[in-house]
């Protein structure tokens, strides 16, 4: 192993409670509330939609179990960026980091904010023209929150994670015990040709599950990352898989499949009002908005750490500027501003639903490298003790790889133009790396 270990100037102040709150809080956000319609439409029936959420959760869990073994061996700030570089070398490591800070991070923040603004506009009775301004304002405010010490963002994650349990519990309990529909066996009368089938349904659920790996970006800020990181990933993903399955069954018990398909992104708002009345619906909608704010906060807490790790290595233009830490809180201030600015651009030019699918495809290209990386590390470090070992090895990593291939092929067939665009943005990072390194060598 090359032991790429960034200099750690960040405070190691995050414990298990904060870590698992960040995992759960970052995952549970907009996807489970806004993807029900698209998953159902692509799957074609309520039974297949439920299976799509379970299948997406299993793919995510096997991926988490696999990456946890790598993360326990490399508990540094930077997460996937550090893992890929240590396993495959400088070029692929850089592209993994570049992908997250230029494409994946800003795009997923913009996508979640876009979905959240739909709920906010409905909540305040505003027209759709307010969606982008609401999204920009919210992301800006959460970005400001994360300019403070990392404990502040972590506390906000704990609060919003606890807060989001209220609407989740309400939907599950009300749907399961007071719903009159059969959650299984309902079919969609008309499935659009562009919907893509079960593969695309699973792809849509993976946006709902995505975010679990972001806790790895905070490895350098955990008190005992070799033990905490695997635990946080595994317990967090398992909890979310159970919650998502129950929410989906609850919604399908309360609303007919045809209604969910017709309402699309507005299905959850409709359910809240229908089930709990005007006032109760408003309160439930407020809880869902808080849930999405927690998700945004988790992403805003983690992505700037990748920028910081890369800037510290002089991998980016203006690295000295981007690696700046606040004197007191040791937070990556300029890196946070950088991510927020890119997210603003994404909000202005892309649809949140389209962004969400492309986010999943782009990050899974590098997840696949990490999944294969477990086999490489086992061979490279043969005989050496591991802080955490993937259970049922090699079955679990092989399932993760098969799931990753499933995701990549499904999106490539469904949206080849979008795939080419995002892959092109990632590849552009190579000449930028060359120019940056040439500049720093000249001015060393």
URNOR-V372367 format. One line per field, one symbol per residue. psi: psi as a letter, one per 30 degrees, with the letter a starting at -180 (. if undefined). burial: + if it has 16 or more other ideal C-beta (glycine too) atoms within 10 Angstrom, else -. A space follows every 50 residues. Layout:
BEGIN
psi->???
burial->???
END
This chain:
BEGIN
psi->kfhjjkkjflkifkaeeeefeeeeeeejceefffgeeeeeeeefleeeee eeeeeeeeeeeeeeeefeeeeffihlkfbeeeeeeeefleeeeeeeeeee fedeeeeeeeeeeeeefeeeeeeghllfffeeeeeeeeeeeeeeegfakf eeeeeeeeeeeeeffeeeeeeeeeeeffkgljfkfklkejjkefffaeee eeeeefeeflfefffffgefgkeieeeeeeeeeeeeeeeeeeeeeeeeee effekkeeeeeefbfgeeeeeeeeegleeeeeeeeeeeeeeeeeeeeeef eeeffeeeeeefghflkheeefgkkkeefhkieeeeeeeeeeeeeeeffk keeeeeeeeeeeefefeeeeeffeeeeeeehkfkkkekkklhkgeeeeee eeeeeeeeeeeeeeieeeeeeeeeeeeffeeeeeeeeeeeeeg.
burial->---+-+---+-+-+---+++++++++++++++++++++++++++++++++ ++++++++++++++++++++++++++++++++++++++----++++++++ +++++++++++++++++++++++-------++-+++-+++-++-+++-++ -+++-++++++-++-+++-+++-++---+-+-+--+-+--+---++-+++ ++++++++++++++++++++++--++-++++++++++--++-++++++++ +++++-+--++-+-+-+++++++-++----++-+++++++++++++++++ ++++++++++++++++--+--++-+---+-++++++++++-+++-++--+ -++-++++++++++++++++++++--++--------++-+-----++-++ +-++-+++-++--++--++--++--+--+---+--+--------
END
